Amino acid sequence: MTDTHDLADLCAAAGTKFILALFVDLRGKPCAKLVPVEAVDELATDGVGFAGYAVGAIGQEPKDPDLMAIPDTSSFLPIPFIKEGLAIVHCDPHVEGKPWPFAPRNILKSLVAQAADAGFEPWVGAEVEYFLLKRGTDGSLITADAADDSDQPCYDVRGLTRMYDHLTAVSTAMNQLGWGNYANDHEDGNGQFEQNFTYAEALTTADRVITLRYLLSTIAAERGMVATFMPKPFAERTGSGLHLHLSLTSGGAPVFAGSPDEDERGLGLSPTAYGFVGGVLEHASALQAVMAPTVNSYKRTGATATRSGASWAPRRPTYGGNDRTHYVRVPDDQRVELRGGDGSANPYLAIAAALGAGLDGIKRSLDPGAIGTCPDHLGALPLTLLHAVEALDDDAVVSGVLDAAVPDDWADGNAPVSEYFSRLKREEFFAWHATVSPWEIDNYLTAF
């Protein structure tokens, strides 16, 4: 239960008139109700109700009792730059007074608690990549900036300048929220951008990714553009990733840095860090079902080349130093970067799954092997969403992450969230597979 006095005080101090009480479903769809400040006490005490089945992928049937979104006061964010007097508060869905185990935020909170039980505090930074597009007169998607058409547009100062108004509006918003925006750049694809903010505790960063997607979409729409986080909207261009920078502390002290004299691999990491990397690599195929959770995701990880000459997406579960071709990149001795995720990933689930895999590696002291090599028993990353879901079904650790918020007495000990998620993703794959594409018409119409 939220402190009524605190939420009311926050609204009064910020001049808030309306609150978006927000949460996401398993697919990452943002859901909210707009609550007037006059009802803040009721919101703080009881939450606000939703018909869970109407929300989407959150494990409810039409007959089920209301899903109540309980606000987390620590996540309160005034966003007057979107609408005067508007604020966001991230919520934890409950049903009949208990945390709902299908809610992604509840799942991540359970993993943070597991990390605490193991003696660690998880920290995460996230790189949010996206495209700015418009609709052509024929309805096709085109780059919002018509002049952004070079073969290698990455970091082009002219592209940044032409999108100055959008980029600076987003940067200013992030800094007003206290996120510490430190860079804004044109990425490798035409029309593709990235705007970075400082790392934070795992839950805070996941909340910020959701908030940033909302801000980017809203600010872009005001300028007649579409901001998309779709992994691969164009076959010939680089796809959009959601790269996660992960680190652990114990009692506030960093644990990933090791003694350079004792690290034969030369990356300066501790045995704890290598165990974490080993766990991520061991579970990489199952992780992809969560971190690359759409049919379109595998157009990104399966790409061999793009207009710029590189796909920047890993195809095998390897690790190495400051080398962006690896699944796990080690830019320094304080963190590791997981590069398998993409813009369609639900950040709560992606972070939770990565933590679960890494903690399993620490617990089992898994050896990641030699730098740049892929152990034979791991093989390549999944070729399709269906392959990834099959790997998820066979992986008790990553499946267990999805079930982390399920109480012990739930449905006689069954694990419904992982099964529900797998079913959703199988249905998604076969719905796509049943669609007749232009490629099939081009290749088969008169071929026989």
C-alpha positions as CSV (number, residue, x, y, z in Angstrom):
1,M,0.0,0.0,0.0
2,T,1.3,3.4,-1.0
3,D,1.6,6.3,1.5
4,T,-1.4,8.5,0.7
5,H,0.2,11.6,2.3
6,D,3.4,11.2,0.2
7,L,1.7,10.9,-3.1
8,A,-0.6,13.8,-2.4
9,D,2.4,15.9,-1.3
10,L,4.3,15.0,-4.4
11,C,1.4,16.1,-6.6
12,A,1.1,19.4,-4.6
13,A,4.8,20.1,-4.9
14,A,4.8,19.5,-8.6
15,G,1.6,21.2,-9.5
16,T,0.2,18.0,-10.8
17,K,-3.4,17.9,-11.9
18,F,-3.6,14.5,-13.4
19,I,-1.7,11.3,-13.0
20,L,-1.1,8.5,-15.5
21,A,-1.2,5.3,-13.3
22,L,0.9,3.1,-15.6
23,F,2.0,-0.5,-16.0
24,V,2.9,-2.8,-18.9
25,D,1.7,-6.3,-19.9
26,L,4.0,-9.2,-20.8
27,R,4.4,-7.9,-24.3
28,G,5.4,-4.4,-23.0
29,K,2.2,-2.7,-24.0
30,P,1.9,0.5,-21.8
31,C,-1.5,0.6,-20.0
32,A,-2.8,3.4,-17.8
33,K,-5.7,5.3,-16.4
34,L,-5.8,9.1,-16.1
35,V,-6.5,9.9,-12.5
36,P,-7.4,13.5,-11.4
37,V,-5.5,14.8,-8.4
38,E,-8.7,15.0,-6.5
39,A,-8.7,11.2,-6.4
40,V,-5.1,10.9,-5.3
41,D,-6.0,9.5,-1.9
42,E,-8.1,6.7,-3.4
43,L,-5.4,5.9,-5.9
44,A,-2.7,5.7,-3.2
45,T,-4.9,3.7,-0.8
46,D,-6.7,1.3,-3.2
47,G,-5.1,1.7,-6.5
48,V,-7.1,1.9,-9.7
49,G,-8.9,-1.0,-11.3
50,F,-8.6,-2.6,-14.8
51,A,-10.4,-5.4,-16.5
52,G,-7.3,-7.6,-16.9
53,Y,-8.4,-9.5,-20.0
54,A,-8.9,-6.2,-21.8
55,V,-5.4,-5.1,-20.9
56,G,-3.8,-7.8,-23.1
57,A,-1.1,-10.3,-22.3
58,I,-1.4,-10.4,-18.5
59,G,-2.8,-13.8,-17.7
60,Q,-6.5,-13.0,-17.1
61,E,-9.8,-14.3,-18.5
62,P,-12.9,-12.2,-18.9
63,K,-14.4,-13.8,-15.8
64,D,-11.5,-12.8,-13.5
65,P,-11.6,-10.2,-10.8
66,D,-10.2,-6.7,-11.4
67,L,-6.6,-6.1,-11.7
68,M,-5.7,-3.2,-9.3
69,A,-2.7,-1.0,-10.2
70,I,-1.0,0.0,-6.9
71,P,1.3,3.1,-7.4
72,D,4.9,3.0,-6.4
73,T,5.4,6.5,-5.0
74,S,9.2,6.3,-5.6
75,S,8.6,6.2,-9.4
76,F,6.5,9.5,-9.4
77,L,7.5,11.7,-12.4
78,P,6.0,15.1,-13.3
79,I,6.0,15.4,-17.1
80,P,4.7,19.0,-17.7
81,F,6.7,19.1,-20.9
82,I,4.1,16.6,-22.3
83,K,1.0,18.2,-20.9
84,E,0.9,20.9,-18.2
85,G,0.0,19.4,-14.8
86,L,0.6,15.8,-15.9
87,A,2.6,13.2,-14.0
88,I,3.4,9.4,-14.3
89,V,3.5,6.9,-11.5
90,H,4.5,3.3,-12.3
91,C,2.3,0.7,-10.6
92,D,2.4,-2.8,-9.4
93,P,-0.7,-4.8,-10.5
94,H,-2.5,-6.7,-7.7
95,V,-5.5,-9.1,-7.8
96,E,-7.5,-9.5,-4.6
97,G,-4.8,-7.8,-2.5
98,K,-1.9,-9.9,-3.8
99,P,0.8,-9.0,-6.3
100,W,-0.2,-10.5,-9.7
101,P,2.5,-12.9,-10.9
102,F,1.9,-12.2,-14.6
103,A,2.9,-8.5,-14.1
104,P,6.4,-7.8,-15.5
105,R,7.3,-5.3,-12.8
106,N,6.4,-7.8,-10.1
107,I,8.6,-10.4,-11.8
108,L,11.6,-8.0,-11.8
109,K,11.0,-7.1,-8.2
110,S,11.2,-10.8,-7.4
111,L,14.5,-11.2,-9.2
112,V,15.9,-8.1,-7.4
113,A,14.9,-9.8,-4.1
114,Q,16.6,-13.0,-5.2
115,A,19.8,-11.1,-5.9
116,A,19.5,-9.5,-2.5
117,D,19.2,-13.0,-0.9
118,A,22.4,-13.9,-2.7
119,G,24.1,-10.8,-1.3
120,F,24.0,-8.6,-4.4
121,E,22.4,-5.3,-5.6
122,P,21.9,-5.2,-9.4
123,W,22.6,-2.1,-11.5
124,V,21.6,-1.6,-15.0
125,G,22.2,0.8,-17.9
126,A,20.1,0.6,-21.0
127,E,20.7,1.9,-24.6
128,V,17.3,2.6,-26.3
129,E,17.6,2.7,-30.1
130,Y,14.7,3.8,-32.3
131,F,13.8,5.0,-35.8
132,L,12.0,8.3,-36.6
133,L,9.7,7.7,-39.6
134,K,6.8,9.1,-41.5
135,R,4.1,7.7,-43.8
136,G,4.6,8.2,-47.5
137,T,1.7,9.2,-49.7
138,D,1.2,5.5,-50.6
139,G,1.2,4.6,-46.9
140,S,4.7,3.2,-46.9
141,L,7.2,3.9,-44.1
142,I,9.8,6.4,-45.0
143,T,12.6,8.1,-43.0
144,A,11.3,11.3,-41.3
145,D,14.3,13.2,-42.5
146,A,14.3,13.0,-46.3
147,A,17.9,14.1,-46.4
148,D,19.1,11.2,-44.2
149,D,20.0,8.9,-47.1
150,S,23.7,8.2,-47.0
151,D,25.1,4.7,-46.8
152,Q,26.9,5.4,-43.5
153,P,24.9,7.9,-41.6
154,C,26.1,6.9,-38.1
155,Y,27.2,10.0,-36.0
156,D,26.6,12.3,-39.0
157,V,26.6,15.8,-37.5
158,R,24.3,17.1,-40.2
159,G,21.7,14.4,-39.4
160,L,21.9,15.4,-35.7
161,T,21.4,19.0,-36.6
162,R,18.4,18.4,-38.8
163,M,16.7,16.5,-35.9
164,Y,17.9,19.1,-33.3
165,D,14.5,20.1,-32.1
166,H,13.3,16.6,-31.4
167,L,16.6,15.4,-29.9
168,T,17.0,18.4,-27.6
169,A,13.4,18.2,-26.5
170,V,13.9,14.6,-25.4
171,S,17.3,15.4,-23.8
172,T,15.8,18.3,-21.8
173,A,13.0,16.1,-20.6
174,M,15.3,13.4,-19.4
175,N,17.5,15.9,-17.6
176,Q,14.4,17.6,-16.0
177,L,13.5,14.1,-14.7
178,G,17.0,13.7,-13.2
179,W,18.1,10.9,-15.4
180,G,21.4,12.4,-16.5
181,N,21.2,12.3,-20.3
182,Y,24.9,12.3,-21.4
183,A,24.8,11.7,-25.2
184,N,22.4,11.8,-28.1
185,D,23.6,10.3,-31.4
186,H,22.6,9.3,-34.9
187,E,22.8,5.5,-35.1
188,D,23.9,3.2,-37.9
189,G,20.6,3.1,-39.8
190,N,19.0,6.0,-41.8
191,G,16.6,7.7,-39.4
192,Q,17.9,5.8,-36.4
193,F,18.9,7.5,-33.1
194,E,19.9,6.7,-29.5
195,Q,19.7,8.9,-26.4
196,N,21.5,7.7,-23.3
197,F,20.9,8.2,-19.6
198,T,22.9,7.2,-16.5
199,Y,22.6,3.7,-15.1
200,A,20.6,3.1,-11.9
201,E,19.1,0.3,-9.8
202,A,17.5,-2.4,-12.0
203,L,13.9,-1.5,-11.3
204,T,14.5,2.2,-11.8
205,T,16.2,1.6,-15.2
206,A,13.3,-0.6,-16.4
207,D,10.8,2.1,-15.4
208,R,12.9,4.6,-17.3
209,V,12.9,2.6,-20.5
210,I,9.1,2.4,-20.4
211,T,8.9,6.1,-19.6
212,L,11.4,7.0,-22.4
213,R,9.5,5.0,-25.0
214,Y,6.3,6.9,-24.0
215,L,8.2,10.3,-24.2
216,L,9.8,9.5,-27.5
217,S,6.6,8.4,-29.1
218,T,4.7,11.4,-27.8
219,I,7.3,14.0,-28.6
220,A,7.8,12.5,-32.1
221,A,4.0,12.5,-32.8
222,E,3.8,16.2,-31.9
223,R,6.2,16.8,-34.9
224,G,4.3,14.5,-37.3
225,M,6.7,11.6,-36.9
226,V,6.5,8.0,-35.8
227,A,9.0,6.7,-33.2
228,T,9.3,3.0,-33.6
229,F,11.3,0.5,-31.5
230,M,10.5,-2.3,-33.9
231,P,13.7,-4.4,-34.2
232,K,14.0,-4.4,-38.0
233,P,11.6,-2.1,-39.8
234,F,13.8,-2.1,-42.9
235,A,15.5,-5.2,-44.4
236,E,18.6,-3.3,-45.6
237,R,19.2,-1.2,-42.5
238,T,20.6,-1.9,-39.1
239,G,18.1,-3.0,-36.5
240,S,17.3,-1.4,-33.2
241,G,18.7,-3.0,-30.0
242,L,18.1,-2.7,-26.3
243,H,21.6,-3.2,-25.0
244,L,21.8,-3.8,-21.3
245,H,24.9,-2.9,-19.2
246,L,24.8,-5.0,-16.1
247,S,26.8,-4.9,-12.8
248,L,26.5,-6.1,-9.3
249,T,27.5,-4.6,-5.9
250,S,27.6,-6.3,-2.5
251,G,26.9,-4.0,0.4
252,G,27.4,-1.1,-2.0
253,A,30.9,-2.3,-3.1
254,P,31.5,-3.3,-6.7
255,V,32.2,-7.0,-7.3
256,F,32.9,-7.3,-11.0
257,A,36.4,-5.8,-10.9
258,G,39.2,-8.3,-10.3
259,S,42.9,-8.2,-9.9
260,P,44.6,-7.8,-13.3
261,D,47.5,-9.9,-12.0
262,E,45.1,-12.8,-11.3
263,D,43.0,-12.6,-14.5
264,E,44.6,-14.8,-17.1
265,R,42.0,-13.7,-19.7
266,G,43.1,-10.1,-19.4
267,L,39.7,-8.4,-19.0
268,G,40.3,-7.4,-15.4
269,L,37.2,-9.2,-14.1
270,S,36.7,-11.1,-10.9
271,P,35.6,-14.8,-10.6
272,T,32.2,-13.5,-9.7
273,A,32.0,-11.5,-13.0
274,Y,33.2,-14.5,-15.0
275,G,30.6,-16.7,-13.4
276,F,27.9,-14.1,-14.3
277,V,29.1,-14.1,-17.9
278,G,29.2,-17.9,-17.9
279,G,25.6,-18.0,-16.8
280,V,24.4,-15.5,-19.4
281,L,26.2,-17.5,-22.2
282,E,24.9,-20.9,-20.9
283,H,21.3,-19.6,-21.0
284,A,21.6,-17.4,-24.1
285,S,19.3,-19.3,-26.4
286,A,16.5,-19.2,-23.8
287,L,17.2,-15.6,-23.0
288,Q,16.5,-14.7,-26.6
289,A,12.9,-15.7,-26.2
290,V,12.6,-12.9,-23.7
291,M,15.1,-10.4,-25.0
292,A,14.2,-10.8,-28.7
293,P,10.5,-11.7,-28.3
294,T,9.0,-11.1,-31.7
295,V,9.1,-12.7,-35.2
296,N,10.7,-9.5,-36.4
297,S,13.5,-9.8,-33.9
298,Y,15.1,-12.6,-35.8
299,K,15.4,-10.5,-39.0
300,R,17.8,-8.4,-36.9
301,T,19.9,-11.2,-35.3
302,G,19.8,-13.2,-38.6
303,A,21.1,-10.3,-40.7
304,T,24.5,-10.9,-42.2
305,A,25.0,-7.4,-43.6
306,T,23.3,-4.0,-43.9
307,R,23.7,-1.0,-46.1
308,S,26.4,0.3,-43.7
309,G,28.3,-3.0,-43.9
310,A,27.6,-4.4,-40.4
311,S,24.5,-5.7,-38.6
312,W,25.9,-5.0,-35.0
313,A,23.7,-8.0,-33.8
314,P,25.4,-11.1,-32.3
315,R,24.7,-14.5,-33.9
316,R,26.6,-16.7,-31.4
317,P,26.8,-16.7,-27.6
318,T,30.4,-15.4,-27.3
319,Y,32.1,-12.8,-25.0
320,G,35.1,-10.6,-25.3
321,G,36.5,-7.2,-24.5
322,N,35.6,-3.9,-26.1
323,D,34.3,-5.7,-29.2
324,R,30.7,-5.1,-30.4
325,T,30.5,-8.4,-32.3
326,H,30.1,-10.4,-29.1
327,Y,26.9,-11.4,-27.3
328,V,28.5,-10.2,-24.1
329,R,30.9,-7.3,-24.5
330,V,33.2,-6.3,-21.6
331,P,33.9,-2.6,-22.1
332,D,35.7,-2.3,-18.7
333,D,36.1,-4.1,-15.4
334,Q,33.0,-2.6,-13.9
335,R,30.2,-4.0,-16.1
336,V,29.3,-6.3,-18.9
337,E,27.1,-5.4,-21.9
338,L,24.5,-7.8,-23.1
339,R,23.8,-7.2,-26.8
340,G,21.2,-9.8,-27.6
341,G,18.1,-7.7,-26.7
342,D,16.2,-5.5,-29.2
343,G,13.7,-2.7,-29.1
344,S,10.7,-5.1,-28.8
345,A,12.0,-6.4,-25.4
346,N,10.0,-5.8,-22.3
347,P,12.7,-4.2,-20.1
348,Y,11.4,-5.7,-16.9
349,L,11.5,-9.2,-18.3
350,A,14.7,-8.7,-20.2
351,I,16.6,-7.4,-17.1
352,A,15.0,-10.1,-14.9
353,A,16.0,-12.9,-17.3
354,A,19.6,-11.6,-17.6
355,L,19.9,-11.4,-13.8
356,G,18.5,-14.9,-13.3
357,A,21.0,-16.3,-15.9
358,G,23.9,-14.4,-14.4
359,L,23.1,-15.4,-10.8
360,D,22.8,-19.0,-11.9
361,G,26.3,-18.7,-13.3
362,I,27.7,-17.2,-10.1
363,K,26.0,-19.9,-8.0
364,R,27.4,-22.7,-10.2
365,S,30.8,-21.0,-10.8
366,L,30.3,-21.4,-14.6
367,D,33.4,-20.9,-16.8
368,P,32.6,-18.8,-19.9
369,G,35.5,-20.4,-21.7
370,A,38.1,-18.7,-23.8
371,I,37.4,-15.2,-25.1
372,G,35.7,-15.2,-28.5
373,T,34.9,-18.9,-28.6
374,C,31.5,-20.5,-28.4
375,P,31.4,-23.8,-26.5
376,D,30.2,-26.7,-28.8
377,H,27.2,-27.5,-26.5
378,L,25.8,-24.0,-27.0
379,G,25.9,-23.5,-30.7
380,A,24.4,-20.5,-32.6
381,L,21.6,-18.3,-31.2
382,P,18.1,-19.3,-32.2
383,L,17.2,-18.7,-35.9
384,T,13.6,-17.8,-35.3
385,L,11.2,-17.0,-32.4
386,L,9.9,-20.6,-32.5
387,H,13.5,-21.9,-31.9
388,A,13.9,-19.4,-29.0
389,V,10.6,-20.5,-27.4
390,E,11.7,-24.1,-27.6
391,A,14.9,-23.2,-25.9
392,L,13.0,-21.3,-23.2
393,D,10.7,-24.4,-22.6
394,D,13.8,-26.5,-22.1
395,D,15.6,-24.0,-19.7
396,A,14.4,-24.3,-16.1
397,V,16.4,-21.2,-15.0
398,V,15.0,-18.7,-17.5
399,S,11.5,-20.2,-17.3
400,G,11.9,-20.0,-13.5
401,V,12.5,-16.2,-13.9
402,L,9.1,-15.8,-15.6
403,D,7.6,-17.7,-12.7
404,A,9.5,-15.8,-10.0
405,A,6.4,-13.9,-8.7
406,V,4.2,-17.0,-8.5
407,P,3.4,-17.8,-4.9
408,D,4.2,-21.3,-3.6
409,D,0.5,-22.2,-3.2
410,W,-0.5,-21.1,-6.8
411,A,-2.4,-23.7,-8.7
412,D,-0.9,-26.7,-6.9
413,G,2.6,-25.6,-7.6
414,N,2.2,-25.2,-11.4
415,A,4.3,-22.6,-13.2
416,P,1.7,-20.7,-15.3
417,V,3.5,-17.6,-16.4
418,S,6.3,-19.3,-18.4
419,E,3.7,-21.6,-20.0
420,Y,1.4,-18.7,-20.8
421,F,4.3,-16.6,-22.2
422,S,5.5,-19.6,-24.4
423,R,2.0,-20.1,-25.7
424,L,1.6,-16.4,-26.6
425,K,4.9,-16.5,-28.5
426,R,4.1,-19.7,-30.3
427,E,0.7,-18.3,-31.4
428,E,2.5,-15.1,-32.6
429,F,5.0,-17.2,-34.7
430,F,2.3,-19.3,-36.3
431,A,0.1,-16.3,-37.0
432,W,3.0,-14.8,-38.9
433,H,3.7,-18.1,-40.6
434,A,0.1,-18.3,-41.8
435,T,0.4,-15.0,-43.6
436,V,1.1,-15.0,-47.3
437,S,3.9,-12.5,-47.9
438,P,5.0,-10.6,-51.0
439,W,8.2,-12.7,-51.0
440,E,6.1,-15.8,-51.5
441,I,4.1,-14.3,-54.3
442,D,7.3,-13.1,-56.0
443,N,9.0,-16.5,-55.7
444,Y,6.2,-19.0,-56.2
445,L,3.4,-17.5,-58.2
446,T,4.7,-18.6,-61.6
447,A,7.5,-20.9,-60.5
448,F,5.9,-24.3,-61.1
